[in-house]
Amino acid sequence: FKSWRNVARNFWWRKYFCTRSETSKKRKFELTTKPETNFGREIMKNLSHVFWTRIENRHGGGIPDLYGIKGWKKSAWLELKCIKQNSINLSPLQISWNYKHFRQGFNNYYIVRDTRSKVTKIYHGDKGRELAEKGFSLPPEYEFDPPTDWWAFDYVIF
């Protein structure tokens, strides 16, 4: 037995979502997402041979945004940041989590992209405090100008 409310809701949902073309759905979806989410999707799409897990953490804890496993023994944690100006917002929990894991020998990085110039910079996990203080002007370990060389990006983080 279905209530009329559920039938009406299902009808509205089908009418709204099934009559739109794929491109308009994709455009609407990309406009409503955060830049870090789109950047993470770009990484996952271009490094499709890596098994990625996106971590949506809204309650703090400092855990990075992406966890990737390549092969049997290679893994990396990526904290993604997209900026419009020089400053980079990092919470003390993010700085602490990345610093502790980097000191234990794990691969973890801050991946920072300037949304205006599309320049991507990679910093090791122990550089969080300096990154929060100096921002995008801090010299990176690696820098990629657009278009990003995804083979080199893969080589650097794994």
C-alpha positions in Angstrom: 0.0 0.0 0.0 1.5 3.3 -1.1 0.2 6.6 0.1 -0.8 9.2 -2.4 1.9 11.5 -1.1 4.6 9.1 -2.1 3.0 8.5 -5.5 2.9 12.3 -6.1 6.5 12.7 -4.9 7.7 10.0 -7.2 5.7 11.5 -10.1 7.2 14.9 -9.5 10.8 13.5 -9.2 10.5 11.6 -12.5 9.0 14.5 -14.3 11.7 16.9 -13.1 14.8 14.7 -13.5 13.8 12.4 -16.4 12.8 15.2 -18.9 16.1 17.1 -18.6 19.0 16.4 -21.0 22.2 15.1 -19.5 24.1 18.3 -20.3 21.7 20.5 -18.4 21.8 18.1 -15.4 25.6 18.1 -15.5 25.8 21.9 -15.7 23.4 22.5 -12.9 25.2 19.9 -10.7 28.6 21.5 -11.3 27.3 25.0 -10.5 26.1 24.0 -7.1 29.2 22.1 -5.9 32.2 23.5 -4.1 35.4 24.1 -6.1 37.2 21.5 -4.0 34.6 18.9 -5.0 35.1 19.6 -8.7 38.8 19.6 -8.3 38.6 16.2 -6.5 36.5 14.8 -9.3 39.0 16.0 -11.9 41.8 14.2 -10.0 39.7 11.0 -9.8 38.8 11.2 -13.5 42.4 11.8 -14.7 43.9 9.2 -12.4 41.3 6.5 -13.0 43.8 3.7 -12.4 43.9 4.7 -8.7 41.2 3.6 -6.3 39.9 6.8 -4.8 37.7 7.4 -1.7 36.2 10.8 -1.3 35.8 11.7 2.4 33.0 14.2 3.2 33.7 15.3 6.8 31.5 18.1 8.0 32.3 17.6 11.7 36.0 18.4 11.8 38.7 15.9 12.8 41.1 17.2 10.1 40.9 14.1 7.9 41.9 15.0 4.3 39.4 15.0 1.3 40.8 12.2 -0.8 42.4 8.8 -0.1 43.9 7.0 -3.0 45.3 3.5 -3.3 47.5 2.5 -6.2 48.7 -1.1 -6.6 49.2 -3.1 -3.5 51.5 -0.9 -1.4 51.1 2.7 -2.5 48.6 5.1 -1.0 48.2 8.8 -0.5 46.0 11.3 1.5 45.2 14.5 -0.3 43.9 17.7 1.3 42.4 19.8 -1.5 42.2 23.6 -1.4 41.0 25.9 -4.1 41.8 29.6 -3.6 41.0 32.9 -5.2 43.5 34.9 -3.3 46.8 34.3 -1.6 45.4 33.1 1.8 44.7 29.4 2.4 42.2 28.4 5.2 43.5 25.5 7.2 42.0 24.5 10.5 44.3 23.5 13.4 42.9 20.0 13.2 43.9 19.7 9.5 47.4 20.9 10.2 47.8 18.5 13.1 46.4 15.5 11.3 48.6 16.0 8.2 51.7 16.7 10.3 51.3 13.6 12.5 50.7 11.3 9.5 53.6 12.8 7.5 55.9 12.2 10.5 54.8 8.5 10.6 56.0 8.1 7.0 52.6 8.2 5.2 52.2 10.0 1.8 50.0 13.0 2.5 49.9 16.3 0.7 48.2 19.6 0.5 47.1 20.1 -3.1 46.3 23.8 -3.7 44.8 25.2 -6.9 44.4 28.8 -7.8 41.0 29.0 -9.4 41.9 32.0 -11.5 45.2 30.9 -13.1 44.6 27.1 -12.7 48.1 26.7 -11.3 48.3 23.7 -9.0 50.9 23.5 -6.2 51.8 20.4 -4.1 53.1 20.7 -0.5 54.1 17.9 1.8 51.9 17.2 4.8 54.3 18.7 7.3 54.1 22.2 5.7 50.6 23.0 7.0 51.6 25.7 9.5 53.8 27.5 7.0 51.1 27.2 4.4 48.5 28.8 6.7 50.9 31.6 7.5 52.4 32.4 4.1 49.6 31.2 1.8 50.0 30.5 -1.9 53.3 32.4 -2.0 55.1 29.6 -0.1 57.4 27.8 -2.4 55.9 24.4 -3.2 57.6 21.0 -3.5 56.0 20.7 -7.0 54.1 23.1 -9.3 52.0 22.3 -12.3 51.0 25.0 -14.8 47.8 24.4 -16.9 47.2 22.0 -18.6 48.2 19.6 -15.7 50.5 16.8 -16.7 48.6 14.0 -15.0 51.3 11.4 -15.5 53.8 13.6 -13.6 51.1 14.4 -11.0 50.6 10.6 -10.4 54.4 10.1 -10.2 54.8 12.9 -7.6 52.0 11.8 -5.2 52.7 8.1 -5.3 
